Amino acid sequence: MWLPDETFKSVIQHTPLISIDLIVRNEQGEVLLGKRVNAPAKGYWFVPGGRVRKNETLDNAFVRLVKEELGIESHVTRADAKFLGVFEHFYDDYVFGGDTSTHYIVLAYEIKLKIGLQLPKLQHLSYQLFEEKIIFNIDAIHQYTQNYFKENLNEA
């Protein structure tokens, strides 16, 4: 279910959002990041992902997000991914501006895919593959994205 803007604004003001983030690695172990075009985290490199919709199972949300964010008609399911854990993201702004904060409860999943950089441009202006070892050295990679690799460094 997609919400009208006014309803969605109220939801963001009063509740946390549940989302799935996709930590996508290619065959060489590089990590796919996109440059975000909207708030929160606008202008930062961030992993693909998105919200879980009301009445949508986590399995269905995962398949939908792989399709929408990566352009893959999914043969990849949540069972194919490695669950990295639950993360919390707190932002001072939201998609409609800077007058409301956003709180996400994020389920992070790692998947390995053969993937190019010609991907849908929903939330990201462009995409790039990064070697994991340099992710912490680039200020334009959002802290919340970097957090996915702190505990999981060198496990890939």
DSSP file with accessible surface (Angstrom, degrees, kcal/mol):
  #  RESIDUE AA STRUCTURE BP1 BP2  ACC     N-H-->O    O-->H-N    N-H-->O    O-->H-N    TCO  KAPPA ALPHA  PHI   PSI    X-CA   Y-CA   Z-CA
    1    1 A M              0   0  120      0, 0.0     2,-0.5     0, 0.0    53,-0.4   0.000 360.0 360.0 360.0 127.7    0.0    0.0    0.0
    2    2 A W        -     0   0  165     51,-0.1    51,-0.0     0, 0.0     6,-0.0  -0.882 360.0-138.9-100.2 133.4    1.4    3.4   -1.0
    3    3 A L        -     0   0   53     -2,-0.5     0, 0.0     1,-0.1     0, 0.0  -0.685  17.0-109.4 -96.1 144.9    0.3    6.3    1.2
    4    4 A P     >  -     0   0   87      0, 0.0     4,-2.8     0, 0.0     3,-0.3  -0.331  40.2-106.4 -60.8 152.4   -0.8    9.8    0.1
    5    5 A D  H  > S+     0   0   95      1,-0.2     4,-2.8     2,-0.2     5,-0.2   0.871 117.9  51.1 -52.6 -46.6    1.8   12.4    1.0
    6    6 A E  H  > S+     0   0  134      1,-0.2     4,-1.6     2,-0.2    -1,-0.2   0.907 113.1  45.5 -62.9 -40.2   -0.2   14.0    3.9
    7    7 A T  H  > S+     0   0   68     -3,-0.3     4,-2.3     2,-0.2    -2,-0.2   0.932 113.0  50.5 -66.6 -43.6   -0.8   10.6    5.5
    8    8 A F  H  X S+     0   0   18     -4,-2.8     4,-2.7     1,-0.2     5,-0.2   0.896 106.1  55.7 -64.0 -38.3    2.8    9.6    5.0
    9    9 A K  H  X S+     0   0   54     -4,-2.8     4,-2.1    -5,-0.2    -1,-0.2   0.928 108.9  48.0 -57.9 -44.1    3.9   12.8    6.7
   10   10 A S  H  X S+     0   0   54     -4,-1.6     4,-1.4     2,-0.2    -2,-0.2   0.904 109.9  52.0 -65.2 -40.9    1.8   12.0    9.7
   11   11 A V  H >X S+     0   0   42     -4,-2.3     4,-2.4     1,-0.2     3,-0.6   0.949 110.5  47.9 -59.8 -48.0    3.2    8.5    9.9
   12   12 A I  H 3< S+     0   0   10     -4,-2.7    91,-0.2     1,-0.2    -1,-0.2   0.889 110.9  52.4 -62.1 -37.9    6.8    9.8    9.8
   13   13 A Q  H 3< S+     0   0   98     -4,-2.1    -1,-0.2    -5,-0.2    -2,-0.2   0.791 122.9  27.4 -66.9 -27.6    6.0   12.3   12.5
   14   14 A H  H << S+     0   0  135     -4,-1.4    -2,-0.2    -3,-0.6    -1,-0.2   0.568 118.6  34.0-117.3 -11.5    4.6    9.7   14.8
   15   15 A T  S  < S-     0   0   65     -4,-2.4    88,-0.4    -5,-0.2     2,-0.2  -0.971  73.8-105.9-142.9 158.0    6.1    6.3   14.2
   16   16 A P        -     0   0   61      0, 0.0     2,-0.4     0, 0.0    88,-0.2  -0.508  36.9-127.1 -76.5 154.7    9.3    4.6   13.1
   17   17 A L  E     -a  104   0A  13     86,-2.9    88,-3.3    -2,-0.2     2,-0.5  -0.826  12.6-137.1-100.5 144.3    9.5    3.2    9.6
   18   18 A I  E     +a  105   0A  75     -2,-0.4    34,-2.8    34,-0.3     2,-0.3  -0.872  33.7 167.0-100.6 130.9   10.5   -0.4    8.9
   19   19 A S  E     -aB 106  51A   4     86,-2.5    88,-2.8    -2,-0.5     2,-0.5  -0.925  32.5-133.8-140.6 165.9   12.9   -0.9    6.0
   20   20 A I  E     -aB 107  50A   0     30,-2.8    30,-2.3    -2,-0.3     2,-0.4  -0.988  18.3-160.0-118.9 126.9   15.1   -3.4    4.4
   21   21 A D  E     -aB 108  49A  10     86,-2.1    88,-2.5    -2,-0.5     2,-0.6  -0.910   9.3-144.7-106.7 140.7   18.6   -2.4    3.3
   22   22 A L  E     -a  109   0A   0     26,-3.2     2,-1.0    -2,-0.4    88,-0.2  -0.916   6.2-162.9-109.4 111.7   20.5   -4.4    0.7
   23   23 A I  E     -a  110   0A   0     86,-3.2    88,-2.6    -2,-0.6     2,-0.5  -0.857  22.9-166.1 -92.0 102.9   24.2   -4.7    1.1
   24   24 A V  E     -a  111   0A   0     -2,-1.0     8,-2.7     8,-0.5     2,-0.4  -0.849   9.8-173.9-102.5 124.8   25.0   -5.9   -2.5
   25   25 A R  E     -aC 112  31A   3     86,-2.7    88,-2.8    -2,-0.5     6,-0.2  -0.913  13.5-142.0-114.5 144.6   28.4   -7.4   -3.3
   26   26 A N    >   -     0   0   11      4,-2.0     3,-1.9    -2,-0.4    88,-0.2  -0.262  43.8 -82.8 -90.2-173.9   29.6   -8.3   -6.8
   27   27 A E  T 3  S+     0   0  133      1,-0.3    87,-0.1    86,-0.2    -1,-0.0   0.736 131.1  52.7 -64.7 -22.5   31.7  -11.4   -7.6
   28   28 A Q  T 3  S-     0   0  138      2,-0.1    -1,-0.3     0, 0.0    -3,-0.0   0.392 119.8-108.2 -91.5  -0.1   34.9   -9.5   -6.6
   29   29 A G    <   +     0   0   26     -3,-1.9   103,-0.3     1,-0.3    -2,-0.1   0.483  69.8 146.4  87.8   1.9   33.4   -8.6   -3.2
   30   30 A E        -     0   0   54    101,-0.1    -4,-2.0     1,-0.1     2,-0.4  -0.408  46.0-124.1 -70.9 153.9   33.0   -4.9   -4.1
   31   31 A V  E     -CD  25 130A   0     99,-3.4    99,-2.6    -6,-0.2     2,-0.5  -0.833  13.0-132.2-106.7 132.6   30.0   -3.2   -2.5
   32   32 A L  E     + D   0 129A   0     -8,-2.7    -8,-0.5    -2,-0.4     2,-0.3  -0.708  30.9 173.1 -84.1 125.2   27.3   -1.4   -4.5
   33   33 A L  E     - D   0 128A   0     95,-2.6    95,-2.5    -2,-0.5     2,-0.3  -0.969  16.4-151.6-129.9 149.9   26.4    2.1   -3.3
   34   34 A G  E     -ED  46 127A   0     12,-3.0    12,-2.7    -2,-0.3     2,-0.7  -0.910  22.6-118.2-119.1 149.2   24.1    4.8   -4.8
   35   35 A K  E     -E   45   0A  66     91,-2.5    90,-3.1    -2,-0.3    91,-0.4  -0.760  39.7-126.5 -85.5 113.5   24.3    8.6   -4.5
   36   36 A R  E     - D   0 124A  24      8,-2.9     7,-2.5    -2,-0.7    88,-0.3  -0.353  22.7-169.7 -69.0 140.0   21.0    9.5   -2.8
   37   37 A V        +     0   0   61     86,-2.3     2,-0.3     5,-0.2    87,-0.1   0.536  67.3  45.7-103.2 -11.7   18.8   12.2   -4.4
   38   38 A N  S    S-     0   0   47     85,-0.5    57,-0.1     2,-0.2     5,-0.1  -0.899  89.8 -59.6-132.4 161.5   16.3   12.7   -1.6
   39   39 A A  S    S+     0   0   15     -2,-0.3     2,-0.1    56,-0.3    -2,-0.1  -0.478  96.2  55.3 -76.3 154.1   16.3   13.3    2.1
   40   40 A P  S    S+     0   0    5      0, 0.0    -2,-0.2     0, 0.0    54,-0.0   0.667 132.6   4.4 -76.6 166.2   17.1   11.8    4.4
   41   41 A A  S >  S+     0   0    7      1,-0.2     3,-1.9    -2,-0.1    -5,-0.3   0.684  87.1 178.1  69.7  23.2   20.8   11.2    3.6
   42   42 A K  T 3   +     0   0  139      1,-0.3    -1,-0.2    -5,-0.1    -5,-0.2  -0.310  65.4  17.2 -57.5 133.1   20.5   13.3    0.4
   43   43 A G  T 3  S+     0   0   40     -7,-2.5    -1,-0.3     1,-0.3     2,-0.2   0.321 102.1 111.8  87.4  -6.9   23.9   13.6   -1.4
   44   44 A Y  S <  S-     0   0   99     -3,-1.9    -8,-2.9    97,-0.0     2,-0.4  -0.662  74.7-110.6 -96.6 154.9   25.5   10.7    0.4
   45   45 A W  E     +Ef  35 141A  24     95,-3.2    97,-2.1    -2,-0.2     2,-0.3  -0.699  51.4 167.1 -78.0 131.3   26.5    7.3   -0.9
   46   46 A F  E     -E   34   0A   9    -12,-2.7   -12,-3.0    -2,-0.4     3,-0.1  -0.979  38.3 -98.6-146.9 155.2   24.1    4.7    0.6
   47   47 A V        -     0   0    2     -2,-0.3   -14,-0.1   -14,-0.2   -24,-0.1  -0.380  48.1-100.3 -70.8 154.0   23.1    1.1    0.1
   48   48 A P        +     0   0    0      0, 0.0   -26,-3.2     0, 0.0     2,-0.3  -0.359  66.6 111.7 -67.9 158.8   19.9    0.4   -1.9
   49   49 A G  E     -B   21   0A   4    -28,-0.3     2,-0.3    16,-0.1   -28,-0.2  -0.968  34.7-160.6 162.9-172.4   16.8   -0.4    0.1
   50   50 A G  E     -B   20   0A  13    -30,-2.3   -30,-2.8    -2,-0.3     2,-0.1  -0.985  31.5 -57.9 177.9 176.6   13.4    0.8    1.0
   51   51 A R  E     -B   19   0A  64     -2,-0.3     2,-0.5   -32,-0.2   -32,-0.3  -0.342  40.2-123.0 -75.1 151.6   10.4    0.7    3.3
   52   52 A V        -     0   0   31    -34,-2.8   -34,-0.3    -2,-0.1     2,-0.2  -0.793  33.9-134.3 -87.8 130.4    8.2   -2.3    4.0
   53   53 A R    >   -     0   0   68     -2,-0.5     3,-2.0     4,-0.2   -51,-0.1  -0.549  28.6 -85.6 -87.3 155.9    4.7   -1.5    3.1
   54   54 A K  T 3  S+     0   0  145    -53,-0.4    -1,-0.1     1,-0.3     3,-0.1  -0.311 115.3  12.0 -59.4 137.5    1.6   -2.3    5.3
   55   55 A N  T 3  S+     0   0  141      1,-0.2     2,-0.5    -3,-0.1    -1,-0.3   0.601  99.0 123.9  67.9  14.8    0.3   -5.8    4.8
   56   56 A E    <   -     0   0   38     -3,-2.0    -1,-0.2   -55,-0.1    -4,-0.0  -0.915  59.7-131.3-104.3 125.8    3.5   -6.8    2.9
   57   57 A T     >  -     0   0   77     -2,-0.5     4,-2.7     1,-0.1     5,-0.2  -0.316  21.9-114.8 -68.5 158.8    5.4   -9.7    4.2
   58   58 A L  H  > S+     0   0   57      1,-0.2     4,-2.6     2,-0.2     5,-0.2   0.891 117.9  54.2 -61.4 -37.6    9.2   -9.3    4.6
   59   59 A D  H  > S+     0   0   81      2,-0.2     4,-2.1     1,-0.2    -1,-0.2   0.935 111.3  43.9 -62.1 -45.3    9.7  -12.0    1.9
   60   60 A N  H  > S+     0   0   99      1,-0.2     4,-2.6     2,-0.2    -2,-0.2   0.888 112.7  52.2 -68.1 -38.1    7.6  -10.0   -0.6
   61   61 A A  H  X S+     0   0    0     -4,-2.7     4,-2.8     2,-0.2     5,-0.2   0.922 108.5  51.5 -63.1 -42.2    9.2   -6.7    0.4
   62   62 A F  H  X S+     0   0    0     -4,-2.6     4,-2.4     2,-0.2     5,-0.2   0.954 111.8  45.4 -59.6 -49.8   12.6   -8.2   -0.2
   63   63 A V  H  X S+     0   0   52     -4,-2.1     4,-2.1     1,-0.2    11,-0.3   0.923 114.0  50.1 -61.6 -42.8   11.7   -9.4   -3.7
   64   64 A R  H  X S+     0   0   33     -4,-2.6     4,-3.4     1,-0.2     5,-0.3   0.932 111.2  48.2 -61.9 -44.6   10.0   -6.1   -4.5
   65   65 A L  H  X>S+     0   0    2     -4,-2.8     4,-2.8     2,-0.2     5,-0.6   0.889 108.8  52.8 -67.9 -37.0   13.0   -4.1   -3.4
   66   66 A V  H  X5S+     0   0    0     -4,-2.4     4,-1.4    -5,-0.2     6,-1.4   0.933 115.6  42.8 -61.3 -40.8   15.5   -6.2   -5.3
   67   67 A K  H  X5S+     0   0  101     -4,-2.1     4,-1.4     4,-0.2    -2,-0.2   0.960 121.6  37.8 -68.9 -51.1   13.3   -5.6   -8.4
   68   68 A E  H  <5S+     0   0   66     -4,-3.4    -3,-0.2     1,-0.2    54,-0.2   0.912 125.7  35.2 -70.3 -44.2   12.7   -1.9   -7.8
   69   69 A E  H  <5S+     0   0    6     -4,-2.8    -3,-0.2    -5,-0.3    -1,-0.2   0.814 133.1  25.0 -82.5 -32.8   16.1   -0.9   -6.5
   70   70 A L  H  <<S-     0   0    5     -4,-1.4    -3,-0.2    -5,-0.6    -2,-0.2   0.489  96.4-124.1-111.7  -8.9   18.3   -3.2   -8.6
   71   71 A G     <  +     0   0   48     -4,-1.4     2,-0.6    -5,-0.3    -4,-0.2   0.739  62.4 141.4  72.5  23.4   16.1   -3.9  -11.6
   72   72 A I        -     0   0   31     -6,-1.4     2,-0.9    -9,-0.1    -1,-0.2  -0.877  56.1-136.5-106.2 119.7   16.3   -7.6  -11.1
   73   73 A E        -     0   0  139     -2,-0.6     2,-0.2    -3,-0.1    -9,-0.1  -0.652  53.3-108.6 -68.3 107.8   13.2   -9.7  -11.8
   74   74 A S        +     0   0   34     -2,-0.9    -1,-0.1   -11,-0.3   -11,-0.1  -0.228  67.2 148.4 -70.6 117.5   13.9  -11.6   -8.6
   75   75 A H        +     0   0  147     -2,-0.2     2,-0.5     2,-0.1    -1,-0.2   0.236  68.9  91.2-101.5  -1.3   15.1  -15.1   -8.6
   76   76 A V        -     0   0    9    -13,-0.1     2,-0.2    -4,-0.1   -10,-0.1  -0.834  60.7-177.9 -96.6 125.9   16.8  -13.8   -5.4
   77   77 A T    >   -     0   0   58     -2,-0.5     3,-1.5     1,-0.1     4,-0.4  -0.724  44.1-101.2-117.5 171.6   14.8  -14.2   -2.2
   78   78 A R  G >  S+     0   0   66      1,-0.3     3,-1.5    -2,-0.2    -1,-0.1   0.854 121.3  62.6 -61.2 -31.8   15.3  -13.3    1.4
   79   79 A A  G 3  S+     0   0   92      1,-0.3    -1,-0.3     3,-0.0    -3,-0.0   0.761  98.9  56.8 -65.4 -22.3   16.3  -16.9    2.0
   80   80 A D  G <  S+     0   0  102     -3,-1.5    -1,-0.3     2,-0.1     2,-0.2   0.566  98.2  80.7 -81.5 -11.4   19.3  -16.4   -0.4
   81   81 A A  S <  S-     0   0   18     -3,-1.5     2,-0.6    -4,-0.4    30,-0.2  -0.608  79.9-121.0 -99.6 158.2   20.6  -13.4    1.6
   82   82 A K  E     -G  110   0A  85     28,-2.7    28,-3.0    -2,-0.2     2,-0.5  -0.863  27.2-132.1 -96.2 122.7   22.7  -13.3    4.8
   83   83 A F  E     -G  109   0A  98     -2,-0.6    26,-0.2    26,-0.2     3,-0.1  -0.644  22.5-176.0 -77.1 121.9   20.9  -11.4    7.6
   84   84 A L  E     -     0   0A  22     24,-3.1     2,-0.2    -2,-0.5    25,-0.2   0.617  45.9-100.3 -94.1 -16.8   23.3   -8.8    9.1
   85   85 A G  E     -G  108   0A  16     23,-0.9    23,-2.5     2,-0.0     2,-0.5  -0.729  41.6 -52.4 131.3-177.3   21.0   -7.6   11.9
   86   86 A V  E     -G  107   0A  90     -2,-0.2     2,-0.3    21,-0.2    21,-0.2  -0.873  50.6-176.9-103.0 132.1   18.7   -4.9   13.0
   87   87 A F  E     -G  106   0A  37     19,-2.9    19,-3.5    -2,-0.5     2,-0.4  -0.900  17.9-139.3-126.9 154.4   19.9   -1.3   12.8
   88   88 A E  E     -G  105   0A 106     -2,-0.3     2,-0.5    17,-0.2    17,-0.2  -0.963  13.6-167.2-116.1 134.6   18.4    2.0   13.8
   89   89 A H  E     -G  104   0A   4     15,-2.3    15,-3.0    -2,-0.4     2,-0.5  -0.986   2.2-171.5-121.1 127.8   18.7    5.2   11.7
   90   90 A F  E     -G  103   0A 113     -2,-0.5     2,-0.3    13,-0.2    13,-0.2  -0.980   6.7-178.2-120.4 127.4   17.8    8.6   13.1
   91   91 A Y  E     -G  102   0A  19     11,-2.8    11,-1.9    -2,-0.5    -2,-0.0  -0.934  30.5-140.6-124.5 149.4   17.7   11.6   10.8
   92   92 A D  S    S+     0   0  151     -2,-0.3     2,-0.2     9,-0.2    -1,-0.1   0.563  88.7  37.4 -82.1  -9.9   17.0   15.3   11.5
   93   93 A D        -     0   0   49      9,-0.1     9,-0.3     6,-0.1     2,-0.3  -0.662  69.3-147.8-128.4-176.1   15.0   15.7    8.3
   94   94 A Y  B >   -H   97   0B   7      3,-2.9     3,-2.3    -2,-0.2   -55,-0.2  -0.911  42.3 -82.1-149.5 176.9   12.7   13.7    6.1
   95   95 A V  T 3  S+     0   0   59      1,-0.3   -56,-0.3    -2,-0.3     3,-0.1   0.759 125.3  50.6 -57.7 -23.6   11.7   13.3    2.5
   96   96 A F  T 3  S-     0   0   65      1,-0.2     2,-0.3   -58,-0.1    -1,-0.3   0.392 123.6 -73.3 -97.0   1.2    9.4   16.3    2.6
   97   97 A G  B <   -H   94   0B  32     -3,-2.3    -3,-2.9     3,-0.1     3,-0.3  -0.955  59.7 -56.5 143.7-158.1   12.0   18.8    4.1
   98   98 A G  S    S+     0   0   63     -2,-0.3    -1,-0.1    -5,-0.2    -3,-0.1   0.307  99.9  86.7-108.8   9.1   13.7   19.6    7.3
   99   99 A D  S    S+     0   0  124     -5,-0.1     2,-0.3     1,-0.1    -1,-0.2   0.475  89.2  45.0 -93.3   1.0   10.9   20.2    9.8
  100  100 A T  S    S-     0   0   19     -3,-0.3     2,-0.1    -6,-0.1    -3,-0.1  -0.999  75.7-129.2-142.2 143.3   10.4   16.6   10.9
  101  101 A S        -     0   0   74     -2,-0.3     2,-0.4   -88,-0.1    -9,-0.2  -0.463  18.0-138.9 -87.3 162.7   12.9   13.9   11.9
  102  102 A T  E     - G   0  91A   3    -11,-1.9   -11,-2.8    -9,-0.3     2,-0.5  -0.980  11.9-167.6-124.7 137.6   12.8   10.4   10.5
  103  103 A H  E     - G   0  90A  49     -2,-0.4   -86,-2.9   -88,-0.4     2,-0.4  -0.990   8.8-172.3-126.9 120.5   13.4    7.1   12.5
  104  104 A Y  E     -aG  17  89A  32    -15,-3.0   -15,-2.3    -2,-0.5     2,-0.6  -0.929  19.8-155.8-112.8 139.6   14.0    3.9   10.7
  105  105 A I  E     -aG  18  88A  38    -88,-3.3   -86,-2.5    -2,-0.4     2,-0.5  -0.977  31.4-160.3-103.5 116.8   14.2    0.3   12.0
  106  106 A V  E     -aG  19  87A   1    -19,-3.5   -19,-2.9    -2,-0.6     2,-0.6  -0.890  21.4-157.7-113.5 129.9   16.3   -1.4    9.4
  107  107 A L  E     -aG  20  86A  24    -88,-2.8   -86,-2.1    -2,-0.5     2,-0.5  -0.922  23.4-153.2 -98.6 115.6   16.7   -5.0    8.6
  108  108 A A  E     -aG  21  85A   0    -23,-2.5   -24,-3.1    -2,-0.6   -23,-0.9  -0.821  15.5-179.5-101.0 130.0   20.0   -5.4    6.8
  109  109 A Y  E     -aG  22  83A  13    -88,-2.5   -86,-3.2    -2,-0.5     2,-0.5  -0.986  16.3-146.7-128.6 136.8   20.6   -8.2    4.3
  110  110 A E  E     +aG  23  82A  14    -28,-3.0   -28,-2.7    -2,-0.4     2,-0.3  -0.863  20.5 176.9-103.2 132.8   23.7   -9.0    2.3
  111  111 A I  E     -a   24   0A   5    -88,-2.6   -86,-2.7    -2,-0.5     2,-0.5  -0.978  23.0-140.5-132.8 148.5   23.4  -10.5   -1.1
  112  112 A K  E     +a   25   0A 130     -2,-0.3     2,-0.3   -88,-0.2   -86,-0.2  -0.947  34.3 162.2-109.8 124.8   26.0  -11.4   -3.7
  113  113 A L        -     0   0   18    -88,-2.8     2,-0.8    -2,-0.5   -86,-0.2  -0.984  47.5-117.3-140.6 150.9   25.0  -10.7   -7.3
  114  114 A K        +     0   0  162     -2,-0.3     2,-0.4   -88,-0.2   -88,-0.1  -0.819  58.3 163.5 -82.8 114.6   26.5  -10.3  -10.7
  115  115 A I        -     0   0   26     -2,-0.8     2,-0.1   -91,-0.0   -88,-0.1  -0.994  31.2-155.9-144.2 143.4   25.5   -6.7  -11.2
  116  116 A G        -     0   0   47     -2,-0.4     0, 0.0     2,-0.1     0, 0.0  -0.316  34.8-107.3-100.4-167.3   26.3   -3.7  -13.4
  117  117 A L  S    S+     0   0   68     -2,-0.1     2,-1.5     1,-0.1    10,-0.3   0.361  89.3  99.2-108.7   3.5   25.9    0.0  -12.8
  118  118 A Q        +     0   0  178      8,-0.1    -2,-0.1   -48,-0.1    -1,-0.1  -0.675  58.2 148.2 -88.8  83.2   22.9    0.6  -15.1
  119  119 A L        -     0   0   15     -2,-1.5   -49,-0.1     1,-0.1   -48,-0.1  -0.753  55.4 -77.1-118.2 162.1   20.3    0.5  -12.4
  120  120 A P        -     0   0   41      0, 0.0     2,-0.7     0, 0.0     3,-0.2  -0.249  37.1-138.9 -57.5 144.8   16.9    2.1  -11.8
  121  121 A K        +     0   0  118      1,-0.2   -52,-0.1     2,-0.1     4,-0.0  -0.534  58.3 125.6-108.3  64.9   17.3    5.7  -10.6
  122  122 A L  S    S-     0   0   93     -2,-0.7    -1,-0.2   -54,-0.2   -53,-0.1   0.945  92.6  -2.5 -82.6 -60.0   14.6    5.8   -7.9
  123  123 A Q  S    S+     0   0   37     -3,-0.2   -86,-2.3     1,-0.1   -85,-0.5   0.473 127.1  66.4-109.8  -8.6   16.4    7.0   -4.8
  124  124 A H  E     -D   36   0A   1    -88,-0.3   -88,-0.2    -4,-0.2    -1,-0.1  -0.967  56.6-159.5-126.3 134.4   19.9    7.2   -6.3
  125  125 A L  E    S-     0   0A 111    -90,-3.1     2,-0.3    -2,-0.4    -1,-0.1   0.872  81.7  -5.4 -74.4 -40.6   21.3    9.5   -9.0
  126  126 A S  E     -     0   0A  48    -91,-0.4   -91,-2.5    -8,-0.0     2,-0.3  -0.944  66.5-133.6-149.4 167.8   24.3    7.2   -9.8
  127  127 A Y  E     +D   34   0A  17     -2,-0.3     2,-0.3   -10,-0.3   -93,-0.2  -0.917  17.4 179.5-128.2 154.2   25.9    4.0   -8.6
  128  128 A Q  E     -D   33   0A  87    -95,-2.5   -95,-2.6    -2,-0.3     2,-0.4  -0.990  25.8-126.6-151.3 149.4   29.4    2.9   -7.9
  129  129 A L  E     -D   32   0A  38     -2,-0.3     2,-0.4   -97,-0.2   -97,-0.2  -0.840  30.0-166.7 -96.9 133.3   31.2   -0.2   -6.7
  130  130 A F  E     -D   31   0A   7    -99,-2.6   -99,-3.4    -2,-0.4     2,-0.3  -0.956  24.0-120.8-121.8 141.0   33.5    0.3   -3.7
  131  131 A E    >>  -     0   0   92     -2,-0.4     3,-1.7  -101,-0.2     4,-0.6  -0.615  28.6-128.8 -73.3 135.3   36.1   -1.9   -2.2
  132  132 A E  G >4 S+     0   0   20     -2,-0.3     3,-1.3  -103,-0.3     4,-0.5   0.870 102.8  64.6 -57.2 -36.6   35.1   -2.5    1.4
  133  133 A K  G 34 S+     0   0  153      1,-0.3    -1,-0.3     2,-0.1     3,-0.2   0.719 105.1  44.9 -65.4 -18.0   38.5   -1.5    2.8
  134  134 A I  G X4 S+     0   0   64     -3,-1.7     3,-1.8     1,-0.1     4,-0.4   0.540  84.4  93.4-101.7  -5.1   38.1    2.1    1.6
  135  135 A I  G X< S+     0   0    0     -3,-1.3     3,-1.0    -4,-0.6     6,-0.2   0.864  85.6  51.6 -57.4 -34.8   34.5    2.7    2.7
  136  136 A F  G 3  S+     0   0   66     -4,-0.5    -1,-0.3     1,-0.2    -2,-0.1   0.628 103.9  59.6 -79.3 -10.1   35.6    4.2    6.0
  137  137 A N  G <  S+     0   0  125     -3,-1.8     2,-0.6     1,-0.1    -1,-0.2   0.411  87.6  81.9 -97.6   1.0   37.9    6.6    4.3
  138  138 A I    X   -     0   0   47     -3,-1.0     3,-1.8    -4,-0.4    -1,-0.1  -0.919  58.8-162.8-115.4 111.2   35.3    8.4    2.2
  139  139 A D  T 3  S+     0   0  151     -2,-0.6    -1,-0.1     1,-0.3     4,-0.1   0.769  88.6  65.0 -62.0 -27.9   33.3   11.1    4.0
  140  140 A A  T 3  S+     0   0   37    -96,-0.1   -95,-3.2     2,-0.1     2,-0.6   0.539  81.3  90.1 -77.4  -5.1   30.6   11.1    1.3
  141  141 A I  B <  S-f   45   0A   3     -3,-1.8   -95,-0.2   -97,-0.2     5,-0.1  -0.836  91.9-113.7 -90.2 120.0   29.7    7.5    2.3
  142  142 A H    >>  -     0   0   24    -97,-2.1     4,-2.4    -2,-0.6     3,-0.6  -0.183  13.1-123.8 -59.2 144.4   27.0    7.9    5.0
  143  143 A Q  H 3> S+     0   0   85      1,-0.3     4,-2.3     2,-0.2    -1,-0.1   0.858 111.5  57.1 -54.8 -39.3   27.8    6.8    8.5
  144  144 A Y  H 3> S+     0   0   43      2,-0.2     4,-0.6     1,-0.2    -1,-0.3   0.863 107.8  47.6 -66.5 -32.1   24.8    4.4    8.6
  145  145 A T  H X4 S+     0   0    0     -3,-0.6     3,-1.2  -100,-0.2     4,-0.5   0.928 110.2  52.3 -70.0 -43.7   26.2    2.7    5.5
  146  146 A Q  H >X S+     0   0   19     -4,-2.4     3,-1.9     1,-0.3     4,-0.7   0.878  99.5  65.3 -58.5 -35.4   29.6    2.4    7.1
  147  147 A N  H >X S+     0   0   44     -4,-2.3     4,-0.7     1,-0.3     3,-0.6   0.797  89.6  65.4 -59.9 -29.0   28.1    0.9   10.2
  148  148 A Y  H << S+     0   0    0     -3,-1.2     4,-0.3    -4,-0.6    -1,-0.3   0.758 106.4  43.4 -63.7 -21.7   27.0   -2.2    8.1
  149  149 A F  H <> S+     0   0    1     -3,-1.9     4,-0.9    -4,-0.5    -1,-0.2   0.567  91.0  82.3-104.2  -8.0   30.7   -3.0    7.7
  150  150 A K  H << S+     0   0  117     -4,-0.7     3,-0.3    -3,-0.6    -2,-0.1   0.949 106.7  26.3 -63.0 -49.5   32.1   -2.4   11.1
  151  151 A E  T  < S+     0   0  158     -4,-0.7    -1,-0.2     1,-0.2    -2,-0.1   0.699 126.6  49.0 -85.3 -20.1   31.1   -5.8   12.6
  152  152 A N  T >4 S+     0   0   14     -4,-0.3     3,-2.0     2,-0.0     4,-0.4   0.327  75.0 139.1-104.8   6.7   31.1   -7.6    9.2
  153  153 A L  T 3< S+     0   0   67     -4,-0.9    -3,-0.0    -3,-0.3    -4,-0.0  -0.274  77.9   4.2 -56.9 132.4   34.5   -6.4    8.0
  154  154 A N  T 3  S+     0   0  145      1,-0.1    -1,-0.3     0, 0.0    -2,-0.0   0.561  99.6 105.7  69.6  10.6   36.5   -9.2    6.3
  155  155 A E    <         0   0  110     -3,-2.0    -2,-0.1     0, 0.0    -1,-0.1   0.583 360.0 360.0 -90.2 -10.0   33.6  -11.7    6.6
  156  156 A A              0   0   60     -4,-0.4    -3,-0.0  -127,-0.1     0, 0.0  -0.296 360.0 360.0 -72.4 360.0   32.8  -11.4    2.9
